């Protein structure tokens, strides 16, 4: 860990792996004294993605950043939905992802895709 700064409602930290700086900004839930997960975003190379940090008893991270991440189980459903050509089938698949994954970043991404399809 290169940088760590905790504010009243947020945590900023920078983790270096394989020559890259991963800049996390996560927020403390207001209804939990000792949360199991923190939600926010991670920046790398000028882009930001959703991030979820989970409580762990690990003392250090693996040098391979891919081994420190777990993709949402619904990521495969999202890939299939995005490759679906039929607009009605795609809409149904995206709605299913939103319904089954409430509170997860994948649900938000699916909802954004649904919103975008309404604008066409």
N, CA, C and O atoms as a Tinker XYZ file with bonds, in Angstrom:
   480  protein
     1  N      0.842000   -1.159000    0.000000    73     2
     2  CA     0.000000    0.000000    0.000000    64     1     3
     3  C      0.895000    1.232000    0.000000    63     2     4     5
     4  O      1.825000    1.344000    0.800000    81     3
     5  N      0.598000    2.154000   -0.911000    73     3     6
     6  CA     1.422000    3.355000   -1.018000    64     5     7
     7  C      0.857000    4.530000   -0.239000    63     6     8     9
     8  O      1.597000    5.256000    0.424000    81     7
     9  N     -0.470000    4.718000   -0.320000    73     7    10
    10  CA    -1.101000    5.846000    0.358000    64     9    11
    11  C     -2.350000    5.356000    1.071000    63    10    12    13
    12  O     -3.017000    4.427000    0.614000    81    11
    13  N     -2.656000    5.985000    2.187000    73    11    14
    14  CA    -3.871000    5.673000    2.936000    64    13    15
    15  C     -4.340000    6.944000    3.621000    63    14    16    17
    16  O     -3.593000    7.578000    4.366000    81    15
    17  N     -5.603000    7.310000    3.356000    73    15    18
    18  CA    -6.173000    8.502000    3.976000    64    17    19
    19  C     -7.636000    8.210000    4.287000    63    18    20    21
    20  O     -8.425000    7.928000    3.385000    81    19
    21  N     -7.990000    8.277000    5.552000    73    19    22
    22  CA    -9.370000    8.049000    5.969000    64    21    23
    23  C    -10.001000    9.375000    6.347000    63    22    24    25
    24  O     -9.441000   10.147000    7.126000    81    23
    25  N    -11.180000    9.629000    5.783000    73    23    26
    26  CA   -11.960000   10.804000    6.153000    64    25    27
    27  C    -13.136000   10.344000    6.997000    63    26    28    29
    28  O    -13.197000    9.179000    7.390000    81    27
    29  N    -14.061000   11.232000    7.278000    73    27    30
    30  CA   -15.212000   10.876000    8.089000    64    29    31
    31  C    -16.105000    9.823000    7.456000    63    30    32    33
    32  O    -16.633000    8.957000    8.152000    81    31
    33  N    -16.276000    9.891000    6.145000    73    31    34
    34  CA   -17.191000    8.985000    5.458000    64    33    35
    35  C    -16.525000    8.160000    4.370000    63    34    36    37
    36  O    -17.178000    7.332000    3.735000    81    35
    37  N    -15.234000    8.374000    4.145000    73    35    38
    38  CA   -14.584000    7.699000    3.024000    64    37    39
    39  C    -13.161000    7.275000    3.358000    63    38    40    41
    40  O    -12.565000    7.702000    4.347000    81    39
    41  N    -12.650000    6.421000    2.493000    73    39    42
    42  CA   -11.285000    5.923000    2.613000    64    41    43
    43  C    -10.639000    6.022000    1.236000    63    42    44    45
    44  O    -11.177000    5.510000    0.255000    81    43
    45  N     -9.496000    6.676000    1.167000    73    43    46
    46  CA    -8.720000    6.772000   -0.070000    64    45    47
    47  C     -7.469000    5.933000    0.129000    63    46    48    49
    48  O     -6.742000    6.125000    1.104000    81    47
    49  N     -7.214000    5.010000   -0.781000    73    47    50
    50  CA    -5.972000    4.258000   -0.680000    64    49    51
    51  C     -5.440000    3.947000   -2.061000    63    50    52    53
    52  O     -6.198000    3.771000   -3.015000    81    51
    53  N     -4.133000    3.884000   -2.152000    73    51    54
    54  CA    -3.456000    3.557000   -3.400000    64    53    55
    55  C     -2.635000    2.304000   -3.171000    63    54    56    57
    56  O     -1.829000    2.223000   -2.244000    81    55
    57  N     -2.859000    1.324000   -4.043000    73    55    58
    58  CA    -2.145000    0.052000   -3.977000    64    57    59
    59  C     -1.364000   -0.101000   -5.271000    63    58    60    61
    60  O     -1.916000    0.085000   -6.355000    81    59
    61  N     -0.087000   -0.437000   -5.166000    73    59    62
    62  CA     0.749000   -0.648000   -6.350000    64    61    63
    63  C      0.862000   -2.141000   -6.611000    63    62    64    65
    64  O      1.135000   -2.927000   -5.704000    81    63
    65  N      0.645000   -2.523000   -7.876000    73    63    66
    66  CA     0.806000   -3.922000   -8.282000    64    65    67
    67  C      1.279000   -3.948000   -9.727000    63    66    68    69
    68  O      0.691000   -3.299000  -10.592000    81    67
    69  N      2.329000   -4.690000   -9.983000    73    67    70
    70  CA     2.901000   -4.828000  -11.328000    64    69    71
    71  C      3.168000   -3.477000  -11.990000    63    70    72    73
    72  O      2.944000   -3.314000  -13.189000    81    71
    73  N      3.642000   -2.526000  -11.216000    73    71    74
    74  CA     3.983000   -1.217000  -11.768000    64    73    75
    75  C      2.800000   -0.294000  -11.986000    63    74    76    77
    76  O      2.974000    0.798000  -12.528000    81    75
    77  N      1.606000   -0.694000  -11.582000    73    75    78
    78  CA     0.407000    0.130000  -11.738000    64    77    79
    79  C     -0.093000    0.589000  -10.377000    63    78    80    81
    80  O     -0.056000   -0.166000   -9.405000    81    79
    81  N     -0.561000    1.832000  -10.313000    73    79    82
    82  CA    -1.170000    2.356000   -9.091000    64    81    83
    83  C     -2.685000    2.243000   -9.206000    63    82    84    85
    84  O     -3.289000    2.836000  -10.099000    81    83
    85  N     -3.294000    1.487000   -8.307000    73    83    86
    86  CA    -4.741000    1.342000   -8.238000    64    85    87
    87  C     -5.228000    2.292000   -7.147000    63    86    88    89
    88  O     -4.933000    2.093000   -5.969000    81    87
    89  N     -5.975000    3.325000   -7.541000    73    87    90
    90  CA    -6.432000    4.350000   -6.602000    64    89    91
    91  C     -7.887000    4.082000   -6.218000    63    90    92    93
    92  O     -8.798000    4.275000   -7.023000    81    91
    93  N     -8.091000    3.637000   -4.985000    73    91    94
    94  CA    -9.421000    3.305000   -4.490000    64    93    95
    95  C    -10.022000    4.484000   -3.738000    63    94    96    97
    96  O     -9.327000    5.194000   -3.010000    81    95
    97  N    -11.306000    4.681000   -3.920000    73    95    98
    98  CA   -12.104000    5.602000   -3.125000    64    97    99
    99  C    -13.350000    4.821000   -2.731000    63    98   100   101
   100  O    -14.188000    4.511000   -3.578000    81    99
   101  N    -13.468000    4.508000   -1.458000    73    99   102
   102  CA   -14.614000    3.736000   -0.972000    64   101   103
   103  C    -15.262000    4.487000    0.186000    63   102   104   105
   104  O    -14.637000    5.319000    0.844000    81   103
   105  N    -16.529000    4.169000    0.412000    73   103   106
   106  CA   -17.311000    4.882000    1.418000    64   105   107
   107  C    -17.759000    3.949000    2.530000    63   106   108   109
   108  O    -18.087000    2.785000    2.298000    81   107
   109  N    -17.764000    4.489000    3.750000    73   107   110
   110  CA   -18.233000    3.737000    4.904000    64   109   111
   111  C    -19.760000    3.777000    4.933000    63   110   112   113
   112  O    -20.345000    4.851000    4.786000    81   111
   113  N    -20.418000    2.630000    5.119000    73   111   114
   114  CA   -21.876000    2.650000    5.252000    64   113   115
   115  C    -22.270000    3.375000    6.545000    63   114   116   117
   116  O    -21.606000    3.235000    7.572000    81   115
   117  N    -23.333000    4.132000    6.480000    73   115   118
   118  CA   -23.743000    4.919000    7.646000    64   117   119
   119  C    -24.450000    4.078000    8.706000    63   118   120   121
   120  O    -24.565000    4.502000    9.856000    81   119
   121  N    -24.921000    2.897000    8.330000    73   119   122
   122  CA   -25.708000    2.087000    9.264000    64   121   123
   123  C    -24.931000    0.928000    9.895000    63   122   124   125
   124  O    -25.529000    0.076000   10.553000    81   123
   125  N    -23.599000    0.883000    9.703000    73   123   126
   126  CA   -22.798000   -0.221000   10.235000    64   125   127
   127  C    -21.539000    0.319000   10.919000    63   126   128   129
   128  O    -20.811000    1.133000   10.351000    81   127
   129  N    -21.298000   -0.145000   12.139000    73   127   130
   130  CA   -20.105000    0.290000   12.866000    64   129   131
   131  C    -18.847000   -0.402000   12.350000    63   130   132   133
   132  O    -17.787000    0.220000   12.269000    81   131
   133  N    -18.956000   -1.686000   12.002000    73   131   134
   134  CA   -17.808000   -2.461000   11.523000    64   133   135
   135  C    -18.234000   -3.212000   10.252000    63   134   136   137
   136  O    -18.501000   -4.413000   10.300000    81   135
   137  N    -18.295000   -2.499000    9.116000    73   135   138
   138  CA   -18.832000   -3.098000    7.891000    64   137   139
   139  C    -17.976000   -4.241000    7.349000    63   138   140   141
   140  O    -16.757000   -4.258000    7.515000    81   139
   141  N    -18.638000   -5.185000    6.703000    73   139   142
   142  CA   -17.956000   -6.305000    6.049000    64   141   143
   143  C    -17.462000   -5.920000    4.657000    63   142   144   145
   144  O    -16.531000   -6.533000    4.134000    81   143
   145  N    -18.090000   -4.896000    4.050000    73   143   146
   146  CA   -17.658000   -4.468000    2.716000    64   145   147
   147  C    -17.783000   -2.958000    2.594000    63   146   148   149
   148  O    -18.618000   -2.326000    3.241000    81   147
   149  N    -16.926000   -2.398000    1.745000    73   147   150
   150  CA   -16.943000   -0.981000    1.426000    64   149   151
   151  C    -17.136000   -0.856000   -0.078000    63   150   152   153
   152  O    -16.461000   -1.538000   -0.850000    81   151
   153  N    -18.049000    0.006000   -0.497000    73   151   154
   154  CA   -18.337000    0.196000   -1.914000    64   153   155
   155  C    -17.775000    1.523000   -2.386000    63   154   156   157
   156  O    -17.744000    2.501000   -1.640000    81   155
   157  N    -17.330000    1.545000   -3.637000    73   155   158
   158  CA   -16.784000    2.764000   -4.207000    64   157   159
   159  C    -16.272000    2.510000   -5.604000    63   158   160   161
   160  O    -16.918000    1.832000   -6.403000    81   159
   161  N    -15.094000    3.065000   -5.897000    73   159   162
   162  CA   -14.529000    2.914000   -7.234000    64   161   163
   163  C    -13.014000    2.780000   -7.144000    63   162   164   165
   164  O    -12.393000    3.095000   -6.129000    81   163
   165  N    -12.444000    2.300000   -8.251000    73   163   166
   166  CA   -10.994000    2.184000   -8.367000    64   165   167
   167  C    -10.588000    2.836000   -9.685000    63   166   168   169
   168  O    -11.218000    2.617000  -10.720000    81   167
   169  N     -9.536000    3.631000   -9.631000    73   167   170
   170  CA    -9.042000    4.297000  -10.819000    64   169   171
   171  C     -7.721000    3.699000  -11.265000    63   170   172   173
   172  O     -6.854000    3.378000  -10.453000    81   171
   173  N     -7.590000    3.558000  -12.578000    73   171   174
   174  CA    -6.350000    3.061000  -13.171000    64   173   175
   175  C     -6.251000    3.629000  -14.574000    63   174   176   177
   176  O     -7.147000    3.432000  -15.395000    81   175
   177  N     -5.179000    4.323000  -14.846000    73   175   178
   178  CA    -4.952000    4.839000  -16.196000    64   177   179
   179  C     -6.016000    5.802000  -16.683000    63   178   180   181
   180  O     -6.355000    5.797000  -17.866000    81   179
   181  N     -6.549000    6.629000  -15.794000    73   179   182
   182  CA    -7.537000    7.622000  -16.202000    64   181   183
   183  C     -8.963000    7.112000  -16.279000    63   182   184   185
   184  O     -9.863000    7.884000  -16.611000    81   183
   185  N     -9.202000    5.852000  -15.987000    73   183   186
   186  CA   -10.559000    5.298000  -16.010000    64   185   187
   187  C    -10.941000    4.840000  -14.615000    63   186   188   189
   188  O    -10.079000    4.488000  -13.811000    81   187
   189  N    -12.245000    4.846000  -14.329000    73   187   190
   190  CA   -12.744000    4.390000  -13.027000    64   189   191
   191  C    -13.731000    3.255000  -13.241000    63   190   192   193
   192  O    -14.515000    3.248000  -14.190000    81   191
   193  N    -13.665000    2.298000  -12.330000    73   191   194
   194  CA   -14.577000    1.151000  -12.333000    64   193   195
   195  C    -15.139000    0.993000  -10.929000    63   194   196   197
   196  O    -14.569000    1.490000   -9.958000    81   195
   197  N    -16.256000    0.298000  -10.837000    73   195   198
   198  CA   -16.829000    0.000000   -9.527000    64   197   199
   199  C    -15.869000   -0.874000   -8.736000    63   198   200   201
   200  O    -15.139000   -1.689000   -9.301000    81   199
   201  N    -15.881000   -0.696000   -7.432000    73   199   202
   202  CA   -15.032000   -1.522000   -6.566000    64   201   203
   203  C    -15.791000   -1.865000   -5.288000    63   202   204   205
   204  O    -16.597000   -1.083000   -4.783000    81   203
   205  N    -15.506000   -3.048000   -4.791000    73   203   206
   206  CA   -16.031000   -3.483000   -3.488000    64   205   207
   207  C    -14.866000   -4.091000   -2.729000    63   206   208   209
   208  O    -14.266000   -5.071000   -3.171000    81   207
   209  N    -14.553000   -3.508000   -1.592000    73   207   210
   210  CA   -13.499000   -4.038000   -0.740000    64   209   211
   211  C    -14.157000   -4.819000    0.388000    63   210   212   213
   212  O    -15.084000   -4.330000    1.034000    81   211
   213  N    -13.673000   -6.035000    0.621000    73   211   214
   214  CA   -14.251000   -6.886000    1.656000    64   213   215
   215  C    -13.247000   -7.118000    2.772000    63   214   216   217
   216  O    -12.041000   -7.196000    2.538000    81   215
   217  N    -13.762000   -7.228000    3.982000    73   215   218
   218  CA   -12.932000   -7.474000    5.162000    64   217   219
   219  C    -12.168000   -8.783000    4.980000    63   218   220   221
   220  O    -12.713000   -9.766000    4.477000    81   219
   221  N    -10.909000   -8.786000    5.392000    73   219   222
   222  CA   -10.052000   -9.958000    5.251000    64   221   223
   223  C     -9.058000  -10.009000    6.404000    63   222   224   225
   224  O     -8.741000   -8.988000    7.015000    81   223
   225  N     -8.573000  -11.208000    6.689000    73   223   226
   226  CA    -7.524000  -11.339000    7.700000    64   225   227
   227  C     -6.141000  -11.498000    7.057000    63   226   228   229
   228  O     -5.164000  -11.793000    7.745000    81   227
   229  N     -6.064000  -11.301000    5.727000    73   227   230
   230  CA    -4.778000  -11.383000    5.030000    64   229   231
   231  C     -3.851000  -10.258000    5.487000    63   230   232   233
   232  O     -4.295000   -9.144000    5.763000    81   231
   233  N     -2.583000  -10.563000    5.559000    73   231   234
   234  CA    -1.582000   -9.563000    5.943000    64   233   235
   235  C     -0.972000   -8.878000    4.725000    63   234   236   237
   236  O     -0.454000   -7.766000    4.828000    81   235
   237  N     -1.034000   -9.549000    3.564000    73   235   238
   238  CA    -0.523000   -8.951000    2.331000    64   237   239
   239  C     -1.286000   -9.522000    1.146000    63   238   240   241
   240  O     -1.890000  -10.592000    1.231000    81   239
   241  N     -1.246000   -8.782000    0.029000    73   239   242
   242  CA    -1.907000   -9.201000   -1.197000    64   241   243
   243  C     -0.930000   -9.950000   -2.082000    63   242   244   245
   244  O      0.285000   -9.791000   -1.961000    81   243
   245  N     -1.471000  -10.769000   -2.973000    73   243   246
   246  CA    -0.652000  -11.485000   -3.942000    64   245   247
   247  C     -0.046000  -10.475000   -4.915000    63   246   248   249
   248  O     -0.675000   -9.458000   -5.205000    81   247
   249  N      1.138000  -10.727000   -5.415000    73   247   250
   250  CA     1.775000   -9.810000   -6.364000    64   249   251
   251  C      1.042000   -9.780000   -7.703000    63   250   252   253
   252  O      1.200000   -8.828000   -8.467000    81   251
   253  N      0.245000  -10.801000   -7.998000    73   251   254
   254  CA    -0.582000  -10.831000   -9.205000    64   253   255
   255  C     -1.954000  -10.263000   -8.842000    63   254   256   257
   256  O     -2.719000  -10.925000   -8.141000    81   255
   257  N     -2.286000   -9.039000   -9.309000    73   255   258
   258  CA    -3.542000   -8.404000   -8.900000    64   257   259
   259  C     -4.784000   -9.224000   -9.244000    63   258   260   261
   260  O     -5.804000   -9.104000   -8.564000    81   259
   261  N     -4.719000  -10.054000  -10.283000    73   259   262
   262  CA    -5.885000  -10.866000  -10.652000    64   261   263
   263  C     -6.255000  -11.856000   -9.556000    63   262   264   265
   264  O     -7.414000  -12.253000   -9.440000    81   263
   265  N     -5.275000  -12.256000   -8.755000    73   263   266
   266  CA    -5.542000  -13.205000   -7.671000    64   265   267
   267  C     -6.159000  -12.525000   -6.448000    63   266   268   269
   268  O     -6.603000  -13.198000   -5.518000    81   267
   269  N     -6.186000  -11.207000   -6.452000    73   267   270
   270  CA    -6.748000  -10.456000   -5.334000    64   269   271
   271  C     -8.172000   -9.985000   -5.613000    63   270   272   273
   272  O     -8.789000   -9.332000   -4.771000    81   271
   273  N     -8.692000  -10.314000   -6.790000    73   271   274
   274  CA   -10.020000   -9.858000   -7.184000    64   273   275
   275  C    -10.931000  -11.052000   -7.417000    63   274   276   277
   276  O    -10.496000  -12.128000   -7.827000    81   275
   277  N    -12.197000  -10.826000   -7.145000    73   275   278
   278  CA   -13.212000  -11.830000   -7.437000    64   277   279
   279  C    -14.286000  -11.141000   -8.269000    63   278   280   281
   280  O    -14.886000  -10.162000   -7.825000    81   279
   281  N    -14.528000  -11.645000   -9.462000    73   279   282
   282  CA   -15.557000  -11.073000  -10.327000    64   281   283
   283  C    -16.935000  -11.479000   -9.822000    63   282   284   285
   284  O    -17.100000  -12.529000   -9.201000    81   283
   285  N    -17.907000  -10.642000  -10.094000    73   283   286
   286  CA   -19.287000  -10.955000   -9.728000    64   285   287
   287  C    -19.704000  -12.256000  -10.408000    63   286   288   289
   288  O    -19.378000  -12.474000  -11.575000    81   287
   289  N    -20.423000  -13.126000   -9.689000    73   287   290
   290  CA   -20.903000  -14.362000  -10.316000    64   289   291
   291  C    -21.816000  -14.087000  -11.517000    63   290   292   293
   292  O    -21.983000  -14.947000  -12.381000    81   291
   293  N    -22.403000  -12.895000  -11.567000    73   291   294
   294  CA   -23.329000  -12.559000  -12.652000    64   293   295
   295  C    -22.627000  -11.994000  -13.883000    63   294   296   297
   296  O    -23.292000  -11.623000  -14.849000    81   295
   297  N    -21.307000  -11.924000  -13.866000    73   295   298
   298  CA   -20.591000  -11.330000  -14.998000    64   297   299
   299  C    -20.828000  -12.108000  -16.291000    63   298   300   301
   300  O    -20.907000  -11.516000  -17.367000    81   299
   301  N    -20.942000  -13.425000  -16.186000    73   299   302
   302  CA   -21.208000  -14.232000  -17.383000    64   301   303
   303  C    -22.609000  -13.944000  -17.918000    63   302   304   305
   304  O    -22.807000  -13.887000  -19.132000    81   303
   305  N    -23.582000  -13.763000  -17.022000    73   303   306
   306  CA   -24.938000  -13.395000  -17.446000    64   305   307
   307  C    -24.918000  -12.048000  -18.161000    63   306   308   309
   308  O    -25.625000  -11.859000  -19.151000    81   307
   309  N    -24.123000  -11.126000  -17.669000    73   307   310
   310  CA   -24.014000   -9.803000  -18.287000    64   309   311
   311  C    -23.394000   -9.913000  -19.676000    63   310   312   313
   312  O    -23.857000   -9.266000  -20.615000    81   311
   313  N    -22.356000  -10.723000  -19.811000    73   311   314
   314  CA   -21.728000  -10.919000  -21.133000    64   313   315
   315  C    -22.742000  -11.462000  -22.137000    63   314   316   317
   316  O    -22.843000  -10.976000  -23.263000    81   315
   317  N    -23.493000  -12.480000  -21.706000    73   315   318
   318  CA   -24.502000  -13.076000  -22.596000    64   317   319
   319  C    -25.569000  -12.050000  -22.972000    63   318   320   321
   320  O    -25.975000  -11.967000  -24.131000    81   319
   321  N    -26.017000  -11.276000  -21.998000    73   319   322
   322  CA   -27.041000  -10.263000  -22.269000    64   321   323
   323  C    -26.538000   -9.240000  -23.281000    63   322   324   325
   324  O    -27.271000   -8.849000  -24.190000    81   323
   325  N    -25.298000   -8.809000  -23.127000    73   323   326
   326  CA   -24.749000   -7.798000  -24.027000    64   325   327
   327  C    -24.538000   -8.330000  -25.437000    63   326   328   329
   328  O    -24.509000   -7.553000  -26.391000    81   327
   329  N    -24.391000   -9.643000  -25.584000    73   327   330
   330  CA   -24.203000  -10.240000  -26.910000    64   329   331
   331  C    -25.525000  -10.621000  -27.572000    63   330   332   333
   332  O    -25.546000  -10.996000  -28.744000    81   331
   333  N    -26.624000  -10.526000  -26.828000    73   331   334
   334  CA   -27.936000  -10.874000  -27.365000    64   333   335
   335  C    -28.354000   -9.841000  -28.402000    63   334   336   337
   336  O    -28.323000   -8.638000  -28.142000    81   335
   337  N    -28.744000  -10.319000  -29.577000    73   335   338
   338  CA   -29.108000   -9.427000  -30.675000    64   337   339
   339  C    -30.560000   -8.954000  -30.602000    63   338   340   341
   340  O    -30.859000   -7.809000  -30.944000    81   339
   341  N    -31.458000   -9.830000  -30.160000    73   339   342
   342  CA   -32.880000   -9.485000  -30.087000    64   341   343
   343  C    -33.105000   -8.481000  -28.946000    63   342   344   345
   344  O    -32.812000   -8.787000  -27.790000    81   343
   345  N    -33.625000   -7.282000  -29.263000    73   343   346
   346  CA   -33.784000   -6.245000  -28.234000    64   345   347
   347  C    -34.675000   -6.664000  -27.059000    63   346   348   349
   348  O    -34.385000   -6.315000  -25.915000    81   347
   349  N    -35.742000   -7.398000  -27.322000    73   347   350
   350  CA   -36.646000   -7.821000  -26.239000    64   349   351
   351  C    -35.979000   -8.856000  -25.333000    63   350   352   353
   352  O    -36.123000   -8.805000  -24.112000    81   351
   353  N    -35.253000   -9.790000  -25.933000    73   351   354
   354  CA   -34.527000  -10.789000  -25.133000    64   353   355
   355  C    -33.425000  -10.117000  -24.310000    63   354   356   357
   356  O    -33.196000  -10.464000  -23.151000    81   355
   357  N    -32.753000   -9.154000  -24.931000    73   355   358
   358  CA   -31.692000   -8.428000  -24.232000    64   357   359
   359  C    -32.268000   -7.668000  -23.038000    63   358   360   361
   360  O    -31.704000   -7.694000  -21.943000    81   359
   361  N    -33.399000   -6.989000  -23.261000    73   359   362
   362  CA   -34.049000   -6.246000  -22.182000    64   361   363
   363  C    -34.433000   -7.175000  -21.032000    63   362   364   365
   364  O    -34.217000   -6.847000  -19.865000    81   363
   365  N    -35.002000   -8.337000  -21.364000    73   363   366
   366  CA   -35.396000   -9.296000  -20.326000    64   365   367
   367  C    -34.171000   -9.783000  -19.548000    63   366   368   369
   368  O    -34.203000   -9.857000  -18.319000    81   367
   369  N    -33.100000  -10.114000  -20.260000    73   367   370
   370  CA   -31.881000  -10.601000  -19.602000    64   369   371
   371  C    -31.302000   -9.539000  -18.666000    63   370   372   373
   372  O    -30.876000   -9.855000  -17.555000    81   371
   373  N    -31.286000   -8.286000  -19.110000    73   371   374
   374  CA   -30.761000   -7.203000  -18.275000    64   373   375
   375  C    -31.641000   -6.965000  -17.047000    63   374   376   377
   376  O    -31.133000   -6.722000  -15.953000    81   375
   377  N    -32.960000   -7.037000  -17.234000    73   375   378
   378  CA   -33.875000   -6.880000  -16.097000    64   377   379
   379  C    -33.680000   -8.004000  -15.084000    63   378   380   381
   380  O    -33.747000   -7.773000  -13.877000    81   379
   381  N    -33.439000   -9.217000  -15.571000    73   379   382
   382  CA   -33.176000  -10.348000  -14.671000    64   381   383
   383  C    -31.908000  -10.106000  -13.844000    63   382   384   385
   384  O    -31.875000  -10.401000  -12.650000    81   383
   385  N    -30.876000   -9.572000  -14.483000    73   383   386
   386  CA   -29.622000   -9.280000  -13.775000    64   385   387
   387  C    -29.868000   -8.246000  -12.678000    63   386   388   389
   388  O    -29.378000   -8.391000  -11.558000    81   387
   389  N    -30.629000   -7.206000  -13.006000    73   387   390
   390  CA   -30.939000   -6.171000  -12.013000    64   389   391
   391  C    -31.703000   -6.777000  -10.838000    63   390   392   393
   392  O    -31.385000   -6.509000   -9.679000    81   391
   393  N    -32.711000   -7.593000  -11.141000    73   391   394
   394  CA   -33.552000   -8.181000  -10.090000    64   393   395
   395  C    -32.781000   -9.143000   -9.189000    63   394   396   397
   396  O    -32.991000   -9.159000   -7.976000    81   395
   397  N    -31.897000   -9.939000   -9.772000    73   395   398
   398  CA   -31.190000  -10.974000   -9.009000    64   397   399
   399  C    -29.955000  -10.459000   -8.271000    63   398   400   401
   400  O    -29.422000  -11.153000   -7.404000    81   399
   401  N    -29.494000   -9.251000   -8.603000    73   399   402
   402  CA   -28.224000   -8.761000   -8.050000    64   401   403
   403  C    -28.343000   -7.384000   -7.411000    63   402   404   405
   404  O    -27.414000   -6.579000   -7.478000    81   403
   405  N    -29.470000   -7.122000   -6.801000    73   403   406
   406  CA   -29.702000   -5.825000   -6.169000    64   405   407
   407  C    -28.566000   -5.485000   -5.199000    63   406   408   409
   408  O    -28.146000   -6.320000   -4.397000    81   407
   409  N    -28.083000   -4.256000   -5.287000    73   407   410
   410  CA   -27.014000   -3.816000   -4.397000    64   409   411
   411  C    -25.617000   -4.132000   -4.883000    63   410   412   413
   412  O    -24.639000   -3.743000   -4.245000    81   411
   413  N    -25.503000   -4.834000   -6.005000    73   411   414
   414  CA   -24.195000   -5.181000   -6.557000    64   413   415
   415  C    -23.915000   -4.271000   -7.753000    63   414   416   417
   416  O    -24.847000   -3.816000   -8.416000    81   415
   417  N    -22.667000   -4.011000   -8.026000    73   415   418
   418  CA   -22.289000   -3.130000   -9.134000    64   417   419
   419  C    -22.802000   -3.653000  -10.469000    63   418   420   421
   420  O    -23.133000   -2.864000  -11.355000    81   419
   421  N    -22.871000   -4.967000  -10.623000    73   419   422
   422  CA   -23.331000   -5.545000  -11.891000    64   421   423
   423  C    -24.785000   -5.157000  -12.166000    63   422   424   425
   424  O    -25.169000   -4.984000  -13.322000    81   423
   425  N    -25.598000   -5.018000  -11.112000    73   423   426
   426  CA   -26.992000   -4.596000  -11.273000    64   425   427
   427  C    -27.045000   -3.157000  -11.776000    63   426   428   429
   428  O    -27.873000   -2.821000  -12.623000    81   427
   429  N    -26.167000   -2.314000  -11.258000    73   427   430
   430  CA   -26.117000   -0.926000  -11.699000    64   429   431
   431  C    -25.687000   -0.846000  -13.162000    63   430   432   433
   432  O    -26.252000   -0.068000  -13.930000    81   431
   433  N    -24.699000   -1.638000  -13.550000    73   431   434
   434  CA   -24.239000   -1.642000  -14.942000    64   433   435
   435  C    -25.352000   -2.120000  -15.871000    63   434   436   437
   436  O    -25.534000   -1.564000  -16.954000    81   435
   437  N    -26.099000   -3.146000  -15.458000    73   435   438
   438  CA   -27.214000   -3.640000  -16.272000    64   437   439
   439  C    -28.300000   -2.572000  -16.380000    63   438   440   441
   440  O    -28.886000   -2.386000  -17.446000    81   439
   441  N    -28.569000   -1.873000  -15.279000    73   439   442
   442  CA   -29.574000   -0.808000  -15.296000    64   441   443
   443  C    -29.156000    0.324000  -16.232000    63   442   444   445
   444  O    -30.001000    0.897000  -16.919000    81   443
   445  N    -27.875000    0.650000  -16.269000    73   443   446
   446  CA   -27.390000    1.672000  -17.202000    64   445   447
   447  C    -27.609000    1.244000  -18.650000    63   446   448   449
   448  O    -27.968000    2.064000  -19.495000    81   447
   449  N    -27.393000   -0.037000  -18.936000    73   447   450
   450  CA   -27.635000   -0.551000  -20.286000    64   449   451
   451  C    -29.119000   -0.461000  -20.634000    63   450   452   453
   452  O    -29.473000   -0.107000  -21.759000    81   451
   453  N    -29.986000   -0.781000  -19.673000    73   451   454
   454  CA   -31.432000   -0.663000  -19.900000    64   453   455
   455  C    -31.810000    0.787000  -20.172000    63   454   456   457
   456  O    -32.588000    1.073000  -21.082000    81   455
   457  N    -31.263000    1.687000  -19.389000    73   455   458
   458  CA   -31.537000    3.107000  -19.573000    64   457   459
   459  C    -31.099000    3.560000  -20.964000    63   458   460   461
   460  O    -31.824000    4.283000  -21.647000    81   459
   461  N    -29.914000    3.130000  -21.373000    73   459   462
   462  CA   -29.410000    3.479000  -22.701000    64   461   463
   463  C    -30.301000    2.970000  -23.815000    63   462   464   465
   464  O    -30.462000    3.640000  -24.835000    81   463
   465  N    -30.886000    1.787000  -23.634000    73   463   466
   466  CA   -31.756000    1.229000  -24.674000    64   465   467
   467  C    -33.060000    2.020000  -24.782000    63   466   468   469
   468  O    -33.681000    2.030000  -25.845000    81   467
   469  N    -33.484000    2.681000  -23.709000    73   467   470
   470  CA   -34.691000    3.507000  -23.754000    64   469   471
   471  C    -34.477000    4.774000  -24.572000    63   470   472   473
   472  O    -35.431000    5.344000  -25.101000    81   471
   473  N    -33.236000    5.211000  -24.675000    73   471   474
   474  CA   -32.920000    6.443000  -25.391000    64   473   475
   475  C    -32.840000    6.252000  -26.898000    63   474   476   477
   476  O    -32.780000    7.227000  -27.647000    81   475
   477  N    -32.837000    5.002000  -27.344000    73   475   478
   478  CA   -32.708000    4.735000  -28.791000    64   477   479
   479  C    -34.023000    4.891000  -29.503000    63   478   480
   480  O    -34.093000    4.705000  -30.718000    81   479
